[in-house]
Amino acid sequence: MHFPITLVTLVAPLIVSAAPWKRALSSADLQVLKFADLLEQLESRFYTEALAKFQTSDFQEAGFTSGDLPIQQITLIMNDEATHATALGDTIVANGGQVISGCKFNFSSALTDVNTFIATARVVEQVGVGAYLGGTAIISDRAVLQVAGTIATVESRHQTILNALNGANTIPNAFDIPLSPSQVLAIAGGFISGCDVGIPEPVTANAPLTVTNVTGPIQPGTTLSFQSPAINSSIHDNTLFCQIIVGGQNVSTPMPLDQCTVPQNTNGPVVVLITSDSEPLAVSTVDQVTGTTVAGPTVFFVDSVSDLLGKEVRPSMGNSSASAGTSASTS
């Protein structure tokens, strides 16, 4: 279907003024908007709690050249997320839906100190970008798709800022990695409780996955071990495989679980799933076979390429700011 509506006319009511935006939306498109709104609620609350806890001096002690710089940037990001949540929520209601409410968010594991917060925020924004990219495969209304794109680009800018605040490569890849709702919940679900997350049946959240054996930066050649409630004594490790996905690939790199090693020349975000066979997974969530997934994904960063901007923002990190265990930070 073609909508003869200019971009400004389409986007302005939703994003600029955050006024309710009404059209005949399918139930599936409403579900996507509700899930996106939930993630925006999570992000907004996360940054709000962080800014209430950490002061300028805390950021200075964590190695920032200026303690005011991260506070300024995080405040801008927090305001964006709150605006997104309000606009999406108003649109859902205007189209006959109900916003997901009553959720409890527990960020205690992610707010233990500035380093943990900044590393987790980097992951949160990467997941946000992936969620919007994955949502493009589900949305049927082209106008809704376009509006989602206007938010996704802003989430990507947030990601760049968080890369810099981690002292890392600001633009590590030419391509991002899409994530399905089931995958997003495997990563972020540990933060959320007390509400229906809005994914329609028969879709369910994947089992969470955590990197367990790495305490420092993950680099090319690092061998990984994992923990998940789905990996237990009833499943032999020698029947499982890790699937490593990086930006720009068409398919994953599969390896036996006990030999799961970060490939050489890896830089930037890495998505890892555990599967029951060695068939590579399509990176596109449209083509990805999900029936073999046992757990994950988890997301971590490999910072193997130095970045002058990142070093200027946080010189103490150098190119060693990789953060591991995305799912671990939510559990």
Secondary structure by P-SEA (a helix, b strand, c coil): ccccccccccccccccccccccccccaaaaaaaaaaaaaaaaaaaaaaaaaacccaaaaaaaccccaaaaaaaaaaaaaaaaaaaaaaaaaaaaaccccccbbbbbcccccccaaaaaaaaaaaaaaaaaaaaaaccccccaaaaaaaaaaaaaaaaaaaaaaaaaccccccccbbbbbcaaaaaaaccccccccccccccccccccbbbbccccccccccbbbbbcccccccccccccbbbbbbcccccbbbbccccccccccccccbbbbbbcccccccccccccccccccccccbbbbbcccccaaaaaacccccccccccccccccc
